[in-house]
Amino acid sequence: MIREEPLTTYHTVTLGALTQEGTTLAEITEQNDAGVQCTRTLHVPAGLPGERVTIAVESPAQPPKRRKRYWKARPPHVWITEIHHASPLRIQASCPVFGVCGGCQLQHMRYEAQLEWKRSIVQELLHDTGGFDNPPVLETAACDIPWHYRNHMRFSVNRNGQPGLTARGTHRVLPLASCPIAHEQINLALDVLSAVPNQRPQVLIRCGAATGQVLIQPHPDPNIAQQLAEAGLDLHTETMEEMLGGELFRIRPSSFFQTNTAQAEKMATMVLDGLAVSAQHSHERPRTIVDAYCGVGTFALLLARHVDKVFAIEESASAIKDAQWNLREVSNVEILKGKVEELLPTLECHIDGLVIDPPRAGCQQVVLDALVQHAVDRIVYVSCEPSTLARDLNILCHLHPIYRLLSVQPLDMFPQTAHIECVATLERIET
């Protein structure tokens, strides 16, 4: 079957706003199939607002005459071919595949500007979606060293057994021997693995930034494991350990743990302060705290030292195994196995505080309903998606005005990317 080759056109444009996905907007005028001039808005990666650039626009391939069920039209492939007028915020990206790789979106932007932009995104979402006239958004908490911070990377493996990251919007693997946002321990491992054939489809590498331990899945063959050991890596097979907040945590390959250990330390402090259980709030010691979506028990263990009782809720069997080990020496934490939306409404005791760290989709409506019907004194909401955070805060603070939003702290957990982490603190409104 003969298909038409994709058509590439070139346009000189002034780039518009930076979207939440980290792309800039550009409008082009072109002729449609009917011969009518029309305007189209495109998402341009690796650009900055106000820049005058020439972009290439590669139209997607035409569908086959006999369209298969799974066939789906993709958006056009867009990239910058020439920069005529650069933004003062632009710097030289350190990665040779930046703009092609889909892992980072902001390497070309000064770091202080990244922090300001992330705060502005949170403010805008809390205003437009959350309904807050003057949202209490703090300055973004910077990552002290915004490179080599990721302690967990999942690399795709191509047909030749080479590990790498995928090109933006495709399944094509870009072979890599190092990544500028990966922890140096991971890069040491990747350098070895890039020279040998790897099993498809992926290789996972995790490391303990504090312990130096490295976990690789699938486990390398003995000769490759020997090369990794000779490179100075402390290789582990089924589990590894990491230190956070002065506590030791065991982590399995499939369990969730914060990807940036240095920023996770700051987050832990924010959570303790938000729940008023840190040393400076010792006179306000709450009695019972719930750690919803507790994962491997990170917050539950840190909280256990400061409160009387912690209920830790988690549904992942792998994470629960780790949580049980991590919490083995504390007697005031009860792990509840199941979905937060099912278990939280069943708790009959008085809850003084709640830390909730949901997935990107935010809280299920039944969870929000439970927090409305059985209000707790303090909530610390840890969010990895500010749009769903804004939606949920609107429900808790406006649609059902049970809570007052005290602060939202953007935390740069993922420098050089468009991802935004937030820690929001709420208190129950006295009636």
C-alpha positions as CSV (number, residue, x, y, z in Angstrom):
1,M,0.0,0.0,0.0
2,I,1.5,3.3,-1.1
3,R,1.1,6.2,1.3
4,E,1.7,9.9,0.7
5,E,4.9,11.2,2.2
6,P,4.4,13.8,5.0
7,L,4.4,17.4,3.8
8,T,6.7,19.8,5.6
9,T,6.1,23.6,5.4
10,Y,8.0,26.4,7.0
11,H,6.6,29.5,8.7
12,T,8.2,32.5,10.5
13,V,6.2,33.3,13.6
14,T,6.3,35.1,16.9
15,L,5.8,32.7,19.7
16,G,2.9,33.2,22.2
17,A,2.3,32.0,25.7
18,L,4.0,29.1,27.4
19,T,1.4,26.4,28.0
20,Q,1.1,24.2,31.1
21,E,2.7,21.4,29.0
22,G,5.8,23.5,28.5
23,T,5.2,24.3,24.8
24,T,4.7,27.7,23.2
25,L,1.7,28.7,21.0
26,A,2.1,29.8,17.4
27,E,-0.5,30.8,14.8
28,I,0.0,30.0,11.2
29,T,-2.1,30.8,8.1
30,E,-2.4,28.1,5.5
31,Q,-4.7,27.0,2.7
32,N,-7.1,24.1,3.4
33,D,-8.2,21.5,0.9
34,A,-11.0,23.8,-0.3
35,G,-8.5,26.5,-1.1
36,V,-9.6,28.7,1.8
37,Q,-7.1,30.6,3.9
38,C,-7.5,29.5,7.6
39,T,-5.6,30.1,10.8
40,R,-4.3,27.3,12.9
41,T,-2.7,27.3,16.4
42,L,0.2,25.0,16.9
43,H,2.2,23.8,20.0
44,V,5.9,24.5,19.5
45,P,8.4,22.7,21.8
46,A,11.7,24.3,23.0
47,G,10.4,27.9,22.4
48,L,9.9,30.9,24.7
49,P,7.2,33.6,24.6
50,G,8.0,36.6,22.3
51,E,10.7,34.8,20.3
52,R,10.7,35.3,16.5
53,V,11.5,32.0,15.0
54,T,11.0,29.9,11.9
55,I,9.2,26.6,12.5
56,A,8.9,23.5,10.4
57,V,5.5,21.9,10.4
58,E,5.3,18.3,9.2
59,S,1.8,17.2,8.5
60,P,0.8,13.7,9.7
61,A,0.7,10.9,7.2
62,Q,-2.6,10.4,5.4
63,P,-4.7,7.5,6.7
64,P,-4.7,4.2,4.8
65,K,-7.6,3.7,2.4
66,R,-8.8,0.9,4.6
67,R,-8.5,2.6,7.9
68,K,-7.8,0.1,10.8
69,R,-9.7,0.4,14.0
70,Y,-6.7,1.5,16.0
71,W,-5.6,4.1,13.6
72,K,-5.5,7.6,15.1
73,A,-4.5,10.8,13.5
74,R,-1.6,12.4,15.3
75,P,-1.0,16.2,15.6
76,P,1.6,17.7,13.2
77,H,5.2,17.4,14.1
78,V,6.5,20.9,14.9
79,W,10.1,22.1,15.6
80,I,12.1,25.3,15.5
81,T,14.6,25.5,12.6
82,E,16.0,29.0,13.2
83,I,15.8,31.6,16.0
84,H,15.7,35.2,14.7
85,H,15.1,37.0,18.0
86,A,15.8,35.0,21.2
87,S,14.1,35.7,24.5
88,P,16.3,37.1,27.3
89,L,15.2,34.0,29.3
90,R,16.8,31.6,26.8
91,I,20.0,29.7,27.7
92,Q,21.8,26.9,25.9
93,A,20.3,23.5,26.8
94,S,22.8,21.1,28.2
95,C,21.4,18.0,26.7
96,P,22.2,17.2,23.0
97,V,18.7,15.7,22.4
98,F,16.7,18.4,24.1
99,G,13.7,19.4,22.0
100,V,13.7,15.9,20.4
101,C,13.5,13.9,23.6
102,G,10.1,14.0,25.4
103,G,11.6,13.9,28.9
104,C,12.4,17.6,29.5
105,Q,10.5,20.7,28.3
106,L,12.4,23.7,29.9
107,Q,16.1,23.1,29.7
108,H,16.4,26.2,27.4
109,M,14.8,28.5,30.1
110,R,16.8,30.2,32.9
111,Y,16.1,28.3,36.1
112,E,14.8,31.3,38.1
113,A,12.4,31.9,35.2
114,Q,11.2,28.3,35.4
115,L,10.4,28.9,39.1
116,E,8.5,32.1,38.4
117,W,6.6,30.5,35.6
118,K,5.5,27.5,37.7
119,R,4.2,29.8,40.4
120,S,2.2,31.7,37.8
121,I,0.7,28.5,36.5
122,V,-0.5,27.6,40.0
123,Q,-1.8,31.1,40.6
124,E,-3.7,31.1,37.3
125,L,-5.3,27.7,37.9
126,L,-6.3,28.5,41.5
127,H,-7.9,31.7,40.2
128,D,-9.7,30.3,37.1
129,T,-10.5,26.8,38.2
130,G,-10.3,27.1,42.0
131,G,-12.3,30.3,42.2
132,F,-9.8,32.1,44.5
133,D,-9.7,35.9,43.9
134,N,-6.3,36.2,45.5
135,P,-4.8,32.7,45.9
136,P,-2.2,32.4,48.7
137,V,0.5,31.0,46.5
138,L,4.1,31.2,47.9
139,E,7.3,31.5,45.9
140,T,8.3,28.2,44.3
141,A,10.7,26.2,46.5
142,A,13.7,25.8,44.3
143,C,15.8,22.7,43.9
144,D,19.3,23.6,45.3
145,I,21.0,21.6,42.5
146,P,18.5,21.4,39.5
147,W,20.5,18.7,37.7
148,H,21.2,15.0,38.3
149,Y,18.3,14.8,40.8
150,R,16.2,11.9,39.5
151,N,16.7,8.8,41.6
152,H,14.3,6.7,39.4
153,M,14.5,6.4,35.6
154,R,12.7,4.0,33.2
155,F,14.5,3.7,29.9
156,S,13.0,2.2,26.8
157,V,15.1,-0.4,24.9
158,N,15.2,-0.4,21.1
159,R,15.5,-3.4,18.7
160,N,19.3,-3.3,19.1
161,G,19.1,-3.6,22.8
162,Q,20.1,0.0,23.4
163,P,18.5,1.9,26.3
164,G,17.3,5.4,26.0
165,L,14.4,7.8,26.1
166,T,11.7,8.2,23.5
167,A,11.4,11.0,21.0
168,R,8.6,13.5,21.7
169,G,5.3,12.2,20.4
170,T,6.7,8.9,19.1
171,H,7.9,5.5,20.2
172,R,11.3,6.0,18.6
173,V,14.1,5.3,21.2
174,L,16.9,7.8,21.4
175,P,19.9,5.8,22.7
176,L,21.6,7.5,25.7
177,A,24.8,6.9,27.7
178,S,23.8,9.6,30.2
179,C,21.0,12.0,31.0
180,P,21.5,15.4,32.7
181,I,18.6,15.1,35.1
182,A,19.4,11.5,36.1
183,H,21.3,10.9,39.3
184,E,25.0,10.3,38.8
185,Q,24.6,6.7,40.1
186,I,22.0,6.1,37.4
187,N,24.3,7.6,34.7
188,L,27.1,5.3,35.9
189,A,24.8,2.3,35.4
190,L,23.4,3.7,32.1
191,D,27.0,4.1,30.7
192,V,27.6,0.4,31.3
193,L,24.2,-0.7,30.0
194,S,24.6,1.4,26.8
195,A,27.5,-0.7,25.7
196,V,25.8,-4.1,26.1
197,P,22.5,-5.5,24.7
198,N,19.5,-5.1,27.1
199,Q,16.2,-7.0,27.3
200,R,13.2,-5.3,25.7
201,P,11.0,-3.4,26.3
202,Q,12.4,-1.4,29.2
203,V,15.1,-1.2,31.9
204,L,14.4,0.4,35.2
205,I,17.1,2.0,37.3
206,R,16.6,3.3,40.9
207,C,19.2,4.6,43.3
208,G,19.4,5.8,46.9
209,A,20.7,9.3,46.8
210,A,21.6,9.0,50.5
211,T,22.5,5.3,50.6
212,G,24.3,4.8,47.3
213,Q,22.3,1.6,46.6
214,V,21.2,0.9,43.0
215,L,18.4,-1.4,41.9
216,I,18.1,-2.5,38.2
217,Q,15.2,-4.4,36.7
218,P,15.3,-6.8,34.9
219,H,18.3,-7.9,36.9
220,P,21.5,-7.8,34.7
221,D,23.3,-11.0,33.7
222,P,26.2,-11.9,36.0
223,N,28.9,-10.6,33.6
224,I,27.1,-7.3,33.3
225,A,26.5,-7.1,37.0
226,Q,30.2,-7.6,37.4
227,Q,30.9,-4.6,35.1
228,L,28.4,-2.5,37.2
229,A,30.2,-3.5,40.4
230,E,33.6,-2.6,38.8
231,A,32.1,0.8,38.0
232,G,31.6,1.3,41.7
233,L,27.9,0.6,42.0
234,D,26.3,-1.1,45.0
235,L,23.9,-3.3,43.0
236,H,20.7,-4.7,44.6
237,T,18.1,-7.1,43.1
238,E,14.7,-7.1,44.8
239,T,14.8,-4.2,47.1
240,M,16.9,-1.1,48.0
241,E,17.0,1.4,50.8
242,E,16.9,5.2,51.0
243,M,17.1,7.7,53.8
244,L,14.6,10.5,54.2
245,G,13.9,12.7,57.2
246,G,16.4,10.7,59.3
247,E,14.5,7.4,58.6
248,L,15.4,4.4,56.6
249,F,13.0,3.2,53.9
250,R,12.9,0.0,51.9
251,I,11.7,0.3,48.3
252,R,10.7,-2.4,45.8
253,P,10.9,-1.8,42.0
254,S,7.2,-1.2,41.6
255,S,6.6,0.9,44.7
256,F,6.2,4.7,44.6
257,F,8.8,6.8,46.3
258,Q,9.6,10.5,45.6
259,T,11.8,10.8,42.6
260,N,13.9,13.8,44.0
261,T,15.3,12.9,47.4
262,A,16.5,16.4,48.2
263,Q,13.2,18.0,47.4
264,A,11.3,15.2,49.2
265,E,13.2,16.2,52.4
266,K,11.7,19.7,52.0
267,M,8.3,18.3,51.3
268,A,8.4,16.2,54.4
269,T,9.1,19.4,56.5
270,M,6.3,21.2,54.7
271,V,3.9,18.3,55.6
272,L,4.9,18.3,59.3
273,D,4.6,22.0,59.5
274,G,1.3,22.1,57.7
275,L,-0.2,19.5,60.1
276,A,1.3,21.5,63.0
277,V,3.2,18.5,64.3
278,S,6.8,19.7,63.9
279,A,8.9,20.7,66.9
280,Q,7.8,24.3,66.7
281,H,4.2,23.2,67.1
282,S,4.8,20.6,69.8
283,H,2.3,22.3,72.1
284,E,-0.4,21.7,69.6
285,R,0.1,18.0,69.2
286,P,-2.8,16.4,67.3
287,R,-4.0,13.0,68.4
288,T,-5.0,11.2,65.2
289,I,-3.7,11.7,61.7
290,V,-4.6,9.9,58.4
291,D,-2.0,9.4,55.7
292,A,-4.1,8.7,52.6
293,Y,-2.3,7.1,49.6
294,C,0.5,6.3,52.0
295,G,2.7,4.4,49.5
296,V,5.7,2.9,51.3
297,G,4.7,4.7,54.5
298,T,6.9,7.8,54.0
299,F,4.7,10.4,55.7
300,A,3.3,7.8,58.1
301,L,6.7,7.0,59.6
302,L,7.7,10.6,59.8
303,L,4.4,11.5,61.5
304,A,4.5,8.6,63.9
305,R,7.2,10.2,65.9
306,H,5.0,13.3,66.6
307,V,1.4,12.1,67.0
308,D,-0.6,9.5,69.0
309,K,-2.1,7.5,66.1
310,V,-1.7,7.3,62.3
311,F,-4.0,5.5,59.9
312,A,-2.1,4.8,56.7
313,I,-4.2,3.9,53.7
314,E,-2.8,2.2,50.6
315,E,-4.1,-0.2,47.9
316,S,-0.9,-1.3,46.2
317,A,0.2,-4.7,47.5
318,S,3.9,-4.0,46.7
319,A,3.8,-0.6,48.5
320,I,2.1,-2.2,51.5
321,K,4.8,-4.8,51.8
322,D,7.4,-2.0,51.9
323,A,5.3,0.0,54.3
324,Q,5.0,-2.9,56.7
325,W,8.8,-3.2,56.8
326,N,9.3,0.5,57.0
327,L,6.9,0.8,59.9
328,R,8.0,-2.3,61.7
329,E,9.4,-0.5,64.7
330,V,6.5,1.9,65.4
331,S,3.4,0.7,67.2
332,N,1.1,3.7,66.6
333,V,0.5,3.2,62.9
334,E,-2.3,1.1,61.5
335,I,-2.1,0.2,57.8
336,L,-5.5,0.0,56.1
337,K,-5.4,-2.0,52.8
338,G,-7.7,-0.7,50.1
339,K,-8.8,2.3,48.1
340,V,-8.9,5.7,49.9
341,E,-12.3,6.4,48.5
342,E,-13.7,3.3,50.1
343,L,-11.9,3.3,53.5
344,L,-11.7,7.0,54.4
345,P,-15.5,7.4,54.7
346,T,-15.6,4.3,57.1
347,L,-13.3,5.8,59.7
348,E,-15.5,6.6,62.7
349,C,-12.9,8.2,65.0
350,H,-12.2,11.9,65.2
351,I,-9.5,12.9,62.7
352,D,-7.3,15.8,63.8
353,G,-5.3,16.0,60.6
354,L,-5.0,14.4,57.1
355,V,-2.2,14.3,54.6
356,I,-3.4,13.3,51.2
357,D,-1.1,12.6,48.2
358,P,-3.4,11.4,45.4
359,P,-2.4,10.5,41.8
360,R,-2.5,13.0,39.0
361,A,-6.3,12.6,38.6
362,G,-6.7,14.1,42.1
363,C,-9.2,13.0,44.7
364,Q,-12.2,10.9,43.9
365,Q,-15.5,12.7,44.6
366,V,-16.3,10.2,47.4
367,V,-13.1,11.3,49.2
368,L,-14.1,14.9,48.9
369,D,-17.6,14.1,50.1
370,A,-16.1,12.4,53.2
371,L,-14.0,15.4,54.0
372,V,-17.0,17.6,53.7
373,Q,-19.3,15.5,55.8
374,H,-16.6,14.6,58.4
375,A,-14.4,17.7,58.5
376,V,-10.9,17.4,59.9
377,D,-9.0,20.2,61.6
378,R,-6.1,20.4,59.2
379,I,-5.5,19.0,55.7
380,V,-2.2,18.9,53.9
381,Y,-2.9,18.1,50.2
382,V,0.3,17.1,48.3
383,S,-0.4,17.4,44.5
384,C,1.5,16.5,41.4
385,E,-1.1,18.1,39.1
386,P,-2.1,21.7,39.9
387,S,-5.2,21.6,37.7
388,T,-6.8,18.8,39.7
389,L,-5.6,20.4,42.9
390,A,-7.5,23.6,41.9
391,R,-10.6,21.7,41.1
392,D,-10.6,19.9,44.5
393,L,-9.8,23.0,46.5
394,N,-12.8,24.7,44.8
395,I,-15.0,21.9,46.1
396,L,-13.6,22.0,49.6
397,C,-13.4,25.8,50.0
398,H,-16.2,27.2,47.8
399,L,-18.8,24.7,46.7
400,H,-18.9,23.3,50.2
401,P,-17.2,26.1,52.3
402,I,-15.9,23.8,55.0
403,Y,-12.3,24.7,54.8
404,R,-10.1,27.8,54.5
405,L,-7.0,27.7,52.2
406,L,-4.0,28.9,54.2
407,S,-1.3,28.5,51.6
408,V,-0.2,26.7,48.5
409,Q,3.6,26.0,48.2
410,P,4.8,25.1,44.7
411,L,7.8,22.8,45.0
412,D,10.1,22.2,42.1
413,M,10.3,18.5,42.3
414,F,11.2,18.2,38.6
415,P,13.5,21.0,37.4
416,Q,13.9,21.4,33.6
417,T,10.4,19.9,33.1
418,A,6.9,21.4,33.1
419,H,5.8,19.2,36.0
420,I,4.7,21.1,39.1
421,E,4.3,19.7,42.6
422,C,2.4,21.6,45.3
423,V,1.8,21.4,49.0
424,A,-1.5,23.0,50.0
425,T,-2.5,23.6,53.6
426,L,-6.2,23.9,54.7
427,E,-7.9,24.4,58.0
428,R,-11.5,23.7,59.0
429,I,-13.7,26.8,59.4
430,E,-15.1,27.0,62.9
431,T,-18.9,27.3,62.9
